[in-house]
Amino acid sequence: MKMGWSRYSIINLQYKNQVVAKIRGADDVSADSLRTRQMMEIIAANAAKYAEDSTLNFKQDDRKNNDSSMIQHLYNGMNPTIMRTEMQYLNKK
């Protein structure tokens, strides 16, 4: 059984010889759930906004982030004829 001051969300002592208290429970949980839902909606809206902006997601190909050495590394040990053909194709781009 839960006891002590933490059991109550509100304690009111304004009346003579009477203590009015509200037991912590469903109302407090529903307020927390509403706030959580609002926060999740904000997060979802921001995620959708950023997902639409493809410039934030993809860096344009250039010599700094895309070169043939990446592909050469992948083809180590392959047939040299295939690798040469692939390199010729890439260098034409």
N, C-alpha and C positions, 0 to 999 in steps of 0.2 A: 504494500500500500504506500502510495506517495504522500509524504508529509512535509511540513515546513513551508517557509515563505515562497519557495520556488514553485509550489503547487498552484499559486494564484497569479493571474496576470494583472489584476487590479484589486487593491484593498482600499476601501473608503471608510474613514473613521469620523465622518462629519455628524453623524447622529448620536444623540446621548444614549449611552448604555447599549449601543448596537454597532456591530461591525458588519459591513457589507463588502463581500468579496466576490470576484468572478474567477471561477476555476479555469486555469489555463487549458485550452482544448481546441475544439473544432473551429471556433471563430478565428483564433490566432493562426491556425494551420491554413484556413482558406485565404487569409490576407497574405500569408507567405506564398501560397500557391499562385495567387493572382500576380504578385510582383514577379515571381519566377517566370510566369507565362509572358508577361510584358517584356522582360529582359530577353527571353528566347525569341520573341517576335522581332525585336530590334536587331539581334544578332543575325537572324535569318534575312532580314531586309538588307543589312550591310553585306552579307555574303552574296546575295543575288546581285547587288549593285556592282560589287567588285568582280564577280564572275562574268558580267557583261562586257567589262572593259578588258579586251584581250591584250592591250598593250601592257597591262600589268602582269599578264601571265606568260607571255612569250617574248624572249629577247630576239631581235632580228639577227639572222645569220650574217656573220662577217668573218674576216680572217682571225679575229681575236677569239671567237668562241666556236669556230667550225673550221677545222683543217683536216687534211688527209692523214695526218699522223694518228688521229683517233681510229680511223678505219684500218690503217696499216697494223696497228696494235691488235685489232680484232682478228685480222687475217693471218697472223703469224702461224706458220706451219701448213698453210694451204698451198695448193698447186700454184707455182709462180705464174703460170700462164693466166689463170683466173685472176690472180691479184693484179697483174699488169693490166689486164683488160678493165678491171674495176678502177684502177688508178687513172687510166686514160679517160674513162667516162667522167670521173670526178674533176679532172683538170679542165675539161671542156666547159664546165659550168661557170 
